[in-house]
Amino acid sequence: MNYRIFPKTGEKVSLLGFGCMRLPVLDGDHARIDEAEAVRMIRRAIDEGVNYVDTAYMYHGGNSEGVVGRALKDGYRERVFVADKLPLMHVHTAADVPKLLDEQLRRLDMAHIDMYLLHDVREMSWEKAKKIQIVNILEEKRAEGRIKHIGFSYHGETLALFREIIDAFPWDFCQIQLNYMDTALQAGVEGLQYAAGKGIPVVIMEPLKGGKLTDALPESIRRYWDGIEVKRTPVEWAFRWVADFPQVLTILSGMSSLAQVEENLRILSDVDANMLTEKERTIIGRVADAYNALTPYACTACKYCMPCPVEIDIPGIIGLRNEATVFESVEKVSFSIRNFVRPLPSECIACKQCEEKCPQHLAIAEIMAESAAMFE
Ligand SMILES: NC(=O)c1ccc[n+]([C@@H]2O[C@H](COP(=O)([O-])OP(=O)(O)OC[C@H]3O[C@@H](n4cnc5c(N)ncnc54)[C@H](OP(=O)(O)O)[C@@H]3O)[C@@H](O)[C@H]2O)c1
């Protein structure tokens, strides 16, 4: 396994981190983790050098933390950084923060959490975090020894907000979504460089775009990969692209089988920063362009269509609808929409106010109806 240095303490962090949001499940039920298999996978990864395990209050319907806690019994706890996240969506008053942290430590059955993040910081949740002065509460918890390092995970819409958050507190680390398709989404590559420029190491989530940059490839995309002399799987290319940035502390991978653990251990033991050649970078860029060319609806996410009277996230839904075609991933998008998106596209009332404002003249009501039929 390759390691990078956590600047605050000089400790080594494995380049592959275990993301515990996509553990194997029973009967396709996201809340029912196949615990025996998950424990086997997590311990196997640690035995091979992984020392960063990431979970959250919400993952697997609230069951990920418990499984992680049990996987880390028998001496495994001491070998890893445990990362867990304060679910801002459940924080309404300052008193909720210690209550939630207590519950998380109980679920984990641990005395402390090493890396504690404000979960899913974005426009609204950041306002709330500031109002409640959550970071001051976390400082108190750190002084009590219940958490060690304080960070945040970012899913806001703009780089500007990411910069504001970075500048607002001396964070020990932060976490962003990054892969070769999402270079300018949310924080993006610029955000990675901004954080690192301030001495804040960056943990990467969704390096495979939630599993879309894997083997199920449209023919037009496969042709580009086949054009590279060095033969690697699409998964390996995607990991290599992220690992190439020296600013990355660890790459969290959600893994749902032991075979994926083995493959990702192999890949991330074999790469380091600044290893991609110019030619390889160009091909990866062409693959991203080829994916984008498959987009069925020309939404630019300008948001002129917003606000929607029933509060549907119109650009978000169209983005997911596009992804379903581009990545031939209707099942994965359905999962995201059913579990994480509210209001649902079927709640569209077809008032068409949005269509009058859309510069691309998209038939938004029709796209919502189509999305409801496809995903719900
Ligand atoms: N803080 C936040 O707001 C936040 C948000 C998202 C994620 N995260 C964290 O970041 C971690 C990583 O993100 P992610 O799980 O969303 O996305 P990801 O790592 O980009 O994708 C995970 C999926 O990739 C597929 N995969 C992994 N290794 C593979 C391999 N070797 N071959 C083929 N397919 C492979 C699996 O898909 P299948 O299961 O379909 O096989 C897996 O479920 C999460 O697990 C979580 O810990 C945090």
The ligand as an ORCA input file, in Angstrom:
! r2SCAN-3c Opt
* xyz 0 1
  N     -19.333     12.855      2.927
  C     -20.144     12.690      1.947
  O     -21.024     13.497      1.743
  C     -19.953     11.466      1.087
  C     -20.674     11.341     -0.073
  C     -20.396     10.281     -0.876
  C     -19.434      9.367     -0.474
  N     -18.748      9.483      0.670
  C     -17.722      8.503      1.102
  O     -16.830      8.277      0.020
  C     -16.825      6.867     -0.289
  C     -16.581      6.656     -1.768
  O     -17.626      7.207     -2.546
  P     -18.752      6.321     -3.217
  O     -18.846      4.998     -2.539
  O     -19.960      7.157     -3.278
  O     -18.300      6.192     -4.720
  P     -17.139      5.418     -5.511
  O     -16.082      4.949     -4.586
  O     -16.802      6.307     -6.633
  O     -17.946      4.176     -6.107
  C     -18.276      3.066     -5.346
  C     -18.753      1.965     -6.255
  O     -17.770      1.696     -7.247
  C     -17.818      0.343     -7.609
  N     -16.460     -0.220     -7.473
  C     -15.528     -0.012     -6.500
  N     -14.398     -0.686     -6.768
  C     -14.608     -1.348     -7.932
  C     -13.817     -2.213     -8.730
  N     -12.571     -2.547     -8.386
  N     -14.370     -2.712     -9.865
  C     -15.629     -2.399    -10.239
  N     -16.420     -1.571     -9.520
  C     -15.915     -1.056     -8.393
  C     -18.822     -0.350     -6.717
  O     -20.037     -0.381     -7.448
  P     -21.077     -1.624     -7.289
  O     -21.437     -1.658     -5.845
  O     -22.208     -1.231     -8.184
  O     -20.334     -2.840     -7.744
  C     -18.962      0.628     -5.564
  O     -20.218      0.571     -4.946
  C     -18.191      6.384      0.215
  O     -18.245      4.987      0.370
  C     -18.313      7.161      1.495
  O     -17.528      6.560      2.509
  C     -18.994     10.543      1.449
*
